[in-house]
């Protein structure tokens, strides 16, 4: 059994306790005394290491993870998305392919110096030859030159149709989501009517009565049937954004409807529209090629991948090169735009971070 603790001696009985009659002790220093064993008197190799300030840890952890220093402020949505896109190999690869396609669509003579309309019937359906790496088609025209020039029509239809559908759908859907009421109900019923029309069947009916073979009737048809999808996305986003605290604060401070739409709602609701429009761009290019293949889209003398695929489909056994090269260019273009849309969606959607 351990021995019990000894009881403490009373304060009055202790001999080292000063009494009131003792003289006061002078605590002022009388000399330059040096403490033995202090930090100044220790050798350098026996001194304690400096302590790490805890206030520096958040910055060190942020730099370690590659995120911005909390003291420098946080990035916004767009700068943060661009920061992620630059480090995404899918985005970089698809952007380079799209940049190349847009370049040859604007200046096809940079890589093809031939004439896409000039043919030589003596070389009809011939295979690759020096200066003609893709061979010749049914009319003796260079397949390589026509494949390069065919990018102009497809890229033009895709970009113009996407821009028109996104602009019309975002404006109508945004206004319906912001004001609500009878305007919202009317727009929803009109969108349901257009959703009930199959896009391919609608193209066959609408474009069959159009005699022009240019790109603009096809663009107008795609915009006519493509805006309801984007309008629903815009409406749902605006309904969510207008309930946020900063919008309610702007309304309480007296901001008008126009200022709230332009300054507060539109910048925070445009991201989902951009994602859907980027993915839809590749779909519209494939739709144009399908309509041209069926003979109701672009018509000769317009150079289009769909037209070349349609003319080569009957000769796939005798001359497969006539079909493979325009079909491969179409597939690469659609894949590049879809990959770009997926990368943009991953960067702008905070739920996928």
C-alpha positions in Angstrom: 0.0 0.0 0.0 1.4 3.4 -0.9 2.0 5.8 2.0 -0.4 8.7 2.3 0.6 12.2 1.3 2.0 14.3 4.1 -0.3 17.1 5.1 0.7 20.6 3.9 2.1 22.9 6.6 -0.1 25.8 7.4 0.8 29.1 5.8 1.3 30.8 9.1 3.7 28.1 10.4 6.0 28.2 7.4 9.3 29.9 8.1 9.8 31.2 4.5 6.6 33.3 4.6 7.4 37.0 4.9 6.0 38.8 7.9 4.7 42.3 7.9 7.6 43.5 10.0 10.2 42.3 7.5 11.9 45.1 5.3 10.7 45.3 1.7 12.8 43.5 -0.9 14.3 45.6 -3.7 13.5 44.0 -7.0 15.4 46.5 -9.2 18.3 45.0 -11.2 21.7 45.9 -9.8 23.9 44.6 -12.6 23.9 42.9 -16.0 23.2 39.4 -14.9 23.3 36.6 -17.5 21.2 33.5 -17.2 23.2 30.4 -17.4 21.9 27.9 -19.9 19.7 30.5 -21.8 19.2 30.4 -25.5 22.0 33.0 -26.1 24.5 31.0 -24.2 23.8 27.6 -25.9 25.9 26.4 -28.9 24.2 26.9 -32.3 23.8 23.1 -32.8 21.9 22.8 -29.5 19.5 25.7 -29.9 15.8 24.7 -30.4 14.3 24.9 -33.8 12.0 27.8 -34.6 8.3 27.0 -34.3 6.1 27.0 -37.4 3.4 29.6 -37.3 0.0 28.0 -37.5 -1.3 31.0 -39.5 0.9 30.0 -42.4 -0.5 26.5 -42.6 -3.6 27.3 -44.8 -1.4 29.0 -47.4 1.1 26.2 -47.4 -1.7 23.6 -47.8 -3.3 25.6 -50.6 -0.1 25.9 -52.5 0.5 22.2 -52.0 -2.9 21.3 -53.5 -2.5 23.8 -56.3 -5.4 26.0 -55.2 -5.1 29.8 -54.8 -3.9 31.3 -51.5 -6.8 32.2 -49.3 -5.2 35.6 -48.7 -5.3 36.4 -52.4 -9.0 35.9 -52.8 -10.9 33.0 -54.5 -11.5 32.7 -58.3 -14.8 33.1 -59.9 -16.8 30.5 -61.8 -15.4 31.3 -65.2 -11.8 31.7 -64.1 -12.0 28.5 -62.1 -13.5 26.7 -65.1 -10.8 28.0 -67.4 -8.2 26.9 -64.9 -9.6 23.4 -65.1 -10.1 23.3 -68.8 -6.5 24.2 -69.5 -5.4 21.1 -67.6 -7.9 18.8 -69.2 -6.3 16.8 -72.1 -9.8 16.0 -73.6 -10.5 19.7 -73.9 -7.1 20.6 -75.3 -7.3 17.8 -77.9 -10.9 18.6 -79.0 -10.1 22.3 -79.1 -7.2 21.8 -81.4 -9.2 19.6 -83.7 -12.0 22.1 -83.8 -9.6 25.0 -84.4 -8.1 23.0 -87.4 -11.6 22.4 -88.8 -12.7 26.0 -88.5 -9.4 27.1 -90.1 -9.9 24.9 -93.2 -13.6 25.8 -93.3 -12.6 29.5 -93.6 -9.5 29.0 -95.8 -9.7 25.6 -97.5 -7.1 26.6 -100.0 -4.4 26.4 -97.3 -4.3 22.6 -97.6 -6.2 21.9 -100.8 -5.3 23.8 -104.0 -7.6 21.9 -106.3 -11.1 22.7 -107.6 -13.9 20.7 -105.9 -16.2 21.0 -108.9 -13.7 20.0 -111.6 -13.8 16.4 -112.6 -12.3 14.0 -115.2 -14.5 11.1 -116.1 -11.5 9.1 -117.3 -10.5 8.8 -113.6 -13.9 8.1 -112.2 -13.8 5.8 -109.1 -10.0 5.5 -109.3 -8.1 4.9 -106.1 -5.4 7.0 -104.6 -2.8 8.5 -107.0 0.1 10.9 -106.7 -1.3 14.3 -105.8 -4.7 12.7 -105.0 -4.3 10.8 -101.8 -8.1 10.0 -101.4 -8.8 9.0 -104.9 -11.6 10.1 -107.2 -15.5 10.0 -107.0 -18.1 9.0 -109.6 -17.5 12.1 -111.7 -13.7 12.0 -111.5 -13.5 14.8 -108.9 -10.8 14.7 -106.2 -12.2 13.3 -103.0 -9.5 15.0 -100.9 -10.4 18.4 -102.2 -14.1 17.8 -101.7 -13.6 16.5 -98.2 -11.7 19.7 -97.3 -14.2 22.0 -98.8 -17.1 20.1 -97.3 -16.1 21.3 -93.8 -17.3 24.8 -94.7 -21.0 23.9 -95.1 -21.1 21.6 -92.0 -19.3 24.0 -89.7 -21.4 26.9 -90.9 -24.7 25.0 -90.3 -23.5 23.8 -86.9 -22.3 27.2 -85.6 -25.2 29.3 -87.0 -27.9 26.9 -85.9 -26.5 26.6 -82.4 -26.1 30.3 -82.0 -29.7 31.0 -83.2 -31.2 28.2 -81.1 -29.3 29.2 -78.0 -30.1 32.9 -78.4 -33.8 32.4 -79.1 -34.2 29.7 -76.5 -32.3 31.5 -73.7 -34.2 34.7 -74.2 -37.7 33.1 -74.3 -36.9 30.7 -71.5 -35.3 33.3 -69.3 -38.2 35.7 -69.6 -40.7 32.9 -68.9 -38.8 31.8 -65.8 -38.3 35.4 -64.5 -41.9 36.7 -65.0 -43.8 33.5 -64.7 -47.6 33.7 -64.8 -49.5 33.4 -68.1 -46.3 34.1 -70.1 -44.6 31.0 -68.6 -47.7 28.9 -69.2 -48.0 30.0 -72.8 -44.3 29.4 -73.6 -44.4 25.9 -72.0 -47.4 24.9 -74.1 -45.7 26.1 -77.3 -42.6 24.3 -76.5 -44.5 21.1 -75.9 -46.0 21.4 -79.4 -42.5 21.6 -80.9 -41.2 18.8 -78.7 -43.9 16.6 -80.2 -42.6 16.9 -83.7 -39.9 14.3 -84.6 -37.0 16.4 -85.9 -36.1 14.1 -88.8 -39.7 13.8 -90.0 -40.1 17.6 -89.6 -37.0 18.1 -91.7 -38.4 15.9 -94.4 -41.7 17.8 -94.5 -40.3 21.3 -94.1 -37.3 21.1 -96.4 -39.0 19.1 -99.1 -40.8 22.2 -100.2 -37.7 24.4 -100.2 -36.0 24.6 -103.6 -32.9 26.4 -102.4 -29.9 24.2 -101.7 -28.0 26.7 -99.5 -27.3 26.4 -95.8 -29.8 29.0 -94.6 -33.0 26.9 -95.0 -31.3 24.1 -93.0 -30.2 26.6 -90.3 -33.7 28.0 -90.0 -35.3 24.6 -89.7 -32.8 23.5 -86.9 -33.4 26.8 -85.0 -37.1 26.3 -85.3 -37.0 22.8 -83.7 -34.0 23.3 -81.5 -34.9 26.3 -79.3 -37.4 24.5 -77.0 -34.7 22.3 -75.5 -32.6 25.3 -74.6 -35.6 27.3 -73.4 -36.4 24.7 -70.8 -32.8 24.7 -69.5 -32.8 28.5 -69.4 -36.2 28.6 -67.6 -35.3 26.1 -64.9 -31.9 27.9 -64.3 -33.5 31.3 -64.0 -36.2 30.1 -61.7 -33.4 28.8 -59.4 -31.2 31.8 -59.6 -33.9 34.4 -59.0 -34.5 32.9 -55.5 -31.0 33.5 -54.4 -30.1 36.0 -51.7 -28.2 38.4 -53.9 -31.2 38.7 -56.3 -33.6 39.3 -53.4 -31.1 41.9 -52.0 -30.9 43.7 -55.3 -34.7 43.8 -55.5 -35.0 45.1 -52.0 -32.5 47.9 -52.8 -34.8 49.0 -55.7 -33.2 47.4 -58.7 -35.4 47.2 -61.8 -36.2 44.0 -63.7 -33.9 44.9 -66.5 -30.9 45.5 -64.2 -31.6 42.3 -62.3 -31.8 40.3 -65.5 -28.7 41.7 -67.1 -26.4 42.2 -64.0 -27.4 39.4 -61.6 -29.5 36.6 -63.3 -28.1 36.3 -66.8 -24.4 35.9 -65.8 -25.3 33.2 -63.3 -27.7 31.3 -65.5 -25.8 31.2 -68.8 -23.5 28.3 -67.8 -26.0 25.5 -68.3 -27.1 27.0 -71.7 -23.5 27.0 -72.9 -23.0 23.4 -71.9 -26.2 22.2 -73.7 -25.4 24.4 -76.8 -21.9 23.0 -77.1 -23.0 19.4 -77.0 -25.9 20.2 -79.4 -23.5 21.7 -82.0 -22.2 18.3 -82.9 -25.7 16.9 -83.1 -26.7 19.6 -85.5 -23.8 18.9 -87.8 -24.8 15.2 -87.9 -28.5 16.3 -88.5 -27.4 18.4 -91.5 -25.4 15.5 -93.0 -28.4 13.2 -92.5 -30.8 15.6 -94.2 -28.4 16.1 -97.0 -28.0 12.3 -97.4 -31.8 12.0 -97.7 -31.8 14.6 -100.4 -33.8 17.3 -98.5 -30.9 19.2 -96.9 -28.1 20.8 -98.8 -28.2 20.2 -102.6 -25.6 20.4 -105.4 -23.6 22.4 -106.3 -23.0 22.9 -102.6 -20.1 20.8 -101.4 -21.2 18.8 -98.3 -20.1 15.6 -96.6 -23.7 14.4 -96.6 -24.0 14.9 -100.3 -20.8 13.0 -101.0 -21.8 10.2 -98.6 -25.1 9.9 -100.4 -23.5 9.6 -103.9 -20.9 7.1 -102.7 -23.3 4.8 -100.8 -24.3 3.0 -104.0 -20.6 2.3 -104.9 -19.3 1.2 -101.5 -18.2 -2.2 -102.8 -16.5 -0.9 -106.0 -14.9 2.2 -104.5 -15.1 2.3 -100.7 -12.7 5.2 -100.5 -15.4 7.5 -101.8 -17.5 6.8 -98.7 -14.8 6.4 -96.0 -13.1 9.7 -96.2 -16.1 12.1 -96.0 -17.8 9.8 -93.4 -14.5 9.8 -91.4 -14.3 13.6 -91.5 -17.9 13.9 -90.4 -17.4 11.4 -87.5 -14.3 13.2 -86.3 -16.0 16.6 -86.4 -19.1 15.4 -84.4 -16.8 13.6 -81.9 -14.7 16.7 -81.3 -17.6 18.9 -80.5 -19.2 16.3 -78.2 -15.9 15.9 -76.4 -15.6 19.7 -76.1 -19.1 19.9 -74.6 -18.4 17.1 -72.1 -15.2 18.9 -71.0 -17.1 22.2 -70.6 -19.9 20.5 -68.6 -17.4 19.0 -66.2 -15.7 22.4 -65.7 -18.9 24.4 -65.2 -20.9 21.9 -63.1 -19.9 22.3 -59.4 -21.5 18.9 -58.6 -18.8 17.1 -60.7 -15.9 18.7 -58.9 
